[in-house]
Amino acid sequence: MLRPLGTLVAVPAAALVMLLASAQPAHAQLIISEFRLFGMGSTTNLRDNNEFIEIYNNSGAPHTVTASSGTGYGIAASDGVTRCTIPNGTVIPTGGHWLCVNSTGYDLGAYPAGNGTTATGDATYTTDIPANVGIAIFNNNTGGGSYSLANRMDAVGSTAEANTLYKEGTGYPTINGSFPINQSLVRDTCGKGGNPNLLGPCTITTPKDTDNNAADFYFVDANGTSAGFGQRLGVPSPENLSAPVLRNSTISTTLLDTCFGSSVVPNRVRDLTPDAPNNSTQGTLDIRRTFTNNTGGNVTRLRFRVIDLDTFPAAVGFADLRPRTSPDVVVTVDRPPCGSGTSNITLHGTTLESANAPADQPNGGGFMSSLGVGFVSLGTPLANGASVDVRFLLGIQQTGNYRIYLNIEALP
């Protein structure tokens, strides 16, 4: 089910809806959650090898790798060659990830992950996987006849992939790989197919897995490029075993000030001041919420991931929003018992996370952007039962109706 942070309605430009998806148990499996087979690069070789394959534990419980044969689970391309092995004994936590990268060209290794870690590969390879070729994960790494449908855990491939073992359904539309773009294909976790102009709540609470690649994935690019599989502003955001995991069900949210409605100060602030250098030509929108740790232990890393958003390319009547970094500010609140007096509190900002800022996100955030709360760290953990007040700053490039959905990711 969905837990709203506000009331979902079609609203004018000066308002925002922010909703939070909550985690639910899903199918007992590992799935491919994000990947790319080319990216940016100063040479054709680097661009073609700028690849990663992200695996997600969609089972609702920690998953311990136990191969049916060999030394682990194999991640292979349709040439049958194993690119990475997830070793036997590896434990992927509930809502956690494992990352396979091509070390020849992968350039997102500086993207933030856990406490003091970044999105380096949990395993690496050096043999290029050409654009639009199918990939799959198997319950073994023996290869040959062991890479069969009966042993396949998940697969993603384009319509150009002839081997049906390495795609589901007819495959996703082919991506134009003839020019360098900072892109990836991501699995839908909202249910709206990454539509940048579609109001309403998310229709799913777990990653979409209908065995139809074209329906389950969508394309994101930091320039909103049209490359054959839809068009939307978004960023690649690879996650490895050290990254924060999904915590929607154990970190709760309330209005910053429950004495006031969600659409008014101090819970929401609209600033009309243009700020074109920061992708805010129509000003900004500042959303404030309080998050409470109910995990049962200290939280040492807290961030939020955008899974649904009205953004570029925005149709007439829809907003074009760009998540951006925000500093701490001091605000005045009137908390219960309402009317008994006001107090000043520190509202903690969020950082738009990036591997190579600002070069890899010149247009601000979009789909799959992550926003980290620097106040929560190993040195200043959020204790069980404690709360933190957080602000989300959105640049507005076009006014109109809009919505935003976030997932919560945290450690431990």
Order of alpha helices (4+ residues) and beta strands (2+ residues): beta-beta-beta-alpha-beta-beta-beta-beta-beta-beta-beta-beta-beta-beta-alpha-beta-beta-beta-beta-beta-beta-beta-beta-beta-beta-beta-beta-beta
